[in-house]
Amino acid sequence: MSATADHAEERTNPAARLGFEPGQVVQEIGFDDDVEQELREGIEELTGTELVDEDYGDVADAVVLWFREDDGDLTDALVDATTMIDEGAPVWLMTPKTGRDGYVEPSDIGEAATTAGLSQTKSISAAKDWSGSRLVTPKSARSSKR
C-alpha cells in the first residue's frame, strides 16, 4: 500500500492509526453507552473480526480499554487487561479528552502504566471525545517475564 493510500485510510477510518491488522482478535474492556461507535466499527473493519468482550476465554492480540475517572483503579484495570494478551501486544487505553466527563490526568495514566509494568509508546486523538494511549510491556521486561 502506498503512503498516500495509508493517509487516505487514516482519514476515512479513525482506527487506522491504531495499527490493527486483518485477522487480529481485539478484546474490548469498559464498553458503555459513551464509547466511540465509529472507532469500534473501524477496528472491526480493519481486523475483519468483531471485538470480543471481557468474557473472551482465549488470548487476544490487543486490548482496547475504555476508562473513565470514576471507573475504579486504573492500575488494576491495566494489570487485568495485560492478562488477556501476549507479551508485547498493545493495550490501547481510551480516556475522555480534557473537559469531558470522566477525564483522566496524563500523570495518572503514566503512573498507573508504570506501576502495571507498561510503557506508553504513543498518544493520539482517537475520536471526538476520546484520547488513546498505546501501552506495551517494555522490551527489557518481556524476556524476564517468562
TIVEXKOL-400749 format. One record per residue (C-alpha): x, y, z; residue in one letter. Coordinates in pm, 1 decimal. Layout:
N
xx / yy / zz / code
X / Y / Z / a;
...
//
This chain:
146
xx / yy / zz / code
0.0 / 0.0 / 0.0 / m;
135.8 / 343.8 / -81.7 / s;
188.4 / 616.4 / 175.6 / a;
-87.5 / 812.6 / 5.7 / t;
-329.1 / 522.2 / 42.2 / a;
-229.4 / 485.2 / 409.0 / d;
-310.2 / 851.9 / 472.1 / h;
-640.0 / 823.5 / 287.8 / a;
-739.5 / 525.2 / 501.3 / e;
-648.5 / 717.9 / 817.9 / e;
-888.6 / 993.6 / 714.2 / r;
-1173.1 / 754.6 / 634.8 / t;
-1116.9 / 501.0 / 915.2 / n;
-1024.7 / 652.3 / 1252.8 / p;
-895.2 / 314.4 / 1372.1 / a;
-624.1 / 301.2 / 1101.2 / a;
-380.7 / 497.4 / 1319.6 / r;
-406.6 / 234.6 / 1594.1 / l;
-211.3 / -21.6 / 1393.2 / g;
-459.8 / -307.8 / 1389.3 / f;
-420.0 / -571.2 / 1118.6 / e;
-651.7 / -818.4 / 944.7 / p;
-719.9 / -1130.9 / 1147.7 / g;
-632.5 / -984.6 / 1485.5 / q;
-854.3 / -1055.5 / 1784.8 / v;
-915.5 / -734.8 / 1980.8 / v;
-1063.4 / -754.2 / 2327.7 / q;
-1272.8 / -459.4 / 2441.1 / e;
-1297.2 / -375.1 / 2810.4 / i;
-1504.5 / -98.1 / 2967.7 / g;
-1769.0 / -72.5 / 2695.5 / f;
-2054.2 / 164.9 / 2780.9 / d;
-2301.1 / 393.0 / 2602.0 / d;
-2043.1 / 672.5 / 2579.2 / d;
-1777.3 / 488.6 / 2375.9 / v;
-1695.6 / 597.5 / 2021.3 / e;
-1902.4 / 371.3 / 1797.6 / q;
-1725.4 / 482.7 / 1477.3 / e;
-1386.4 / 384.0 / 1623.2 / l;
-1520.0 / 43.4 / 1731.9 / r;
-1662.9 / -20.8 / 1384.8 / e;
-1334.9 / 92.0 / 1228.3 / g;
-1138.3 / -161.4 / 1434.7 / i;
-1376.9 / -437.3 / 1327.8 / e;
-1345.7 / -326.5 / 964.6 / e;
-964.7 / -331.4 / 978.9 / l;
-936.1 / -666.0 / 1157.7 / t;
-1225.8 / -834.4 / 982.9 / g;
-1341.0 / -968.7 / 1320.5 / t;
-1585.2 / -848.8 / 1582.3 / e;
-1448.8 / -708.8 / 1906.6 / l;
-1459.6 / -963.1 / 2189.1 / v;
-1566.4 / -870.5 / 2541.4 / d;
-1423.6 / -923.8 / 2890.3 / e;
-1556.9 / -1281.1 / 2896.1 / d;
-1347.1 / -1392.9 / 2597.5 / y;
-1173.8 / -1712.4 / 2706.6 / g;
-863.0 / -1703.8 / 2487.1 / d;
-561.1 / -1479.9 / 2431.2 / v;
-627.8 / -1163.7 / 2230.3 / a;
-384.3 / -981.9 / 2000.5 / d;
-465.3 / -642.9 / 2155.3 / a;
-693.4 / -478.0 / 2410.1 / v;
-899.4 / -160.2 / 2382.9 / v;
-967.8 / -40.7 / 2737.1 / l;
-1226.3 / 237.6 / 2773.1 / w;
-1156.6 / 402.0 / 3108.2 / f;
-1313.4 / 697.4 / 3287.0 / r;
-1200.7 / 866.6 / 3608.1 / e;
-1479.0 / 704.4 / 3813.5 / d;
-1425.2 / 351.6 / 3675.7 / d;
-1212.3 / 243.1 / 3972.4 / g;
-838.4 / 185.7 / 3994.6 / d;
-660.1 / 237.1 / 3662.6 / l;
-355.7 / 30.2 / 3763.8 / t;
-579.5 / -268.1 / 3844.7 / d;
-764.0 / -225.7 / 3514.1 / a;
-433.5 / -222.1 / 3321.8 / l;
-297.5 / -527.5 / 3504.7 / v;
-622.8 / -712.8 / 3429.9 / d;
-602.6 / -608.1 / 3063.1 / a;
-249.8 / -746.6 / 3024.2 / t;
-352.1 / -1091.5 / 3148.8 / t;
-556.9 / -1137.9 / 2830.3 / m;
-282.0 / -1067.4 / 2574.5 / i;
60.1 / -1195.3 / 2472.0 / d;
368.2 / -1010.8 / 2588.9 / e;
438.0 / -711.8 / 2370.3 / g;
79.6 / -684.8 / 2246.1 / a;
-66.2 / -334.5 / 2282.3 / p;
-323.9 / -213.4 / 2528.4 / v;
-497.7 / 90.8 / 2381.9 / w;
-617.4 / 291.3 / 2681.1 / l;
-903.4 / 517.4 / 2573.0 / m;
-982.0 / 802.7 / 2812.8 / t;
-1212.8 / 1104.1 / 2777.7 / p;
-1042.8 / 1417.6 / 2644.7 / k;
-976.3 / 1724.9 / 2857.7 / t;
-1301.4 / 1889.5 / 2969.3 / g;
-1511.9 / 1576.1 / 2912.4 / r;
-1684.8 / 1382.1 / 3191.8 / d;
-1450.4 / 1116.0 / 3325.7 / g;
-1127.1 / 1289.9 / 3214.0 / y;
-813.5 / 1115.6 / 3346.7 / v;
-497.3 / 1321.5 / 3408.9 / e;
-199.6 / 1222.3 / 3188.7 / p;
16.5 / 1195.3 / 3502.3 / s;
-229.9 / 939.2 / 3643.7 / d;
-208.9 / 739.6 / 3319.6 / i;
171.5 / 746.9 / 3327.6 / g;
188.4 / 642.6 / 3692.6 / e;
-66.8 / 361.7 / 3650.6 / a;
105.2 / 232.9 / 3335.9 / a;
445.0 / 225.5 / 3507.1 / t;
303.7 / 50.6 / 3814.6 / t;
132.6 / -205.8 / 3587.3 / a;
465.2 / -272.6 / 3412.0 / g;
374.2 / -95.4 / 3088.0 / l;
537.9 / 176.8 / 2880.7 / s;
344.5 / 442.0 / 2691.5 / q;
463.6 / 444.1 / 2330.5 / t;
211.5 / 669.3 / 2159.5 / k;
-75.3 / 908.5 / 2234.1 / s;
-336.4 / 1006.5 / 1978.6 / i;
-665.9 / 1183.6 / 1944.6 / s;
-865.1 / 865.4 / 1891.7 / a;
-1208.5 / 1021.8 / 1842.3 / a;
-1401.5 / 1341.3 / 1903.8 / k;
-1431.1 / 1280.7 / 2278.7 / d;
-1156.1 / 1022.3 / 2339.6 / w;
-776.6 / 1018.6 / 2362.0 / s;
-582.8 / 698.1 / 2308.1 / g;
-262.6 / 589.2 / 2480.8 / s;
-74.9 / 289.6 / 2338.2 / r;
76.1 / 91.2 / 2624.4 / l;
304.8 / -210.8 / 2587.6 / v;
521.1 / -434.9 / 2800.5 / t;
872.6 / -288.2 / 2790.6 / p;
1124.9 / -490.5 / 2588.9 / k;
1353.3 / -531.7 / 2889.6 / s;
1073.2 / -690.4 / 3092.3 / a;
945.9 / -919.5 / 2817.4 / r;
1222.3 / -1178.8 / 2834.7 / s;
1228.6 / -1186.1 / 3214.3 / s;
851.6 / -1244.1 / 3249.1 / k;
852.0 / -1596.2 / 3104.8 / r;
//
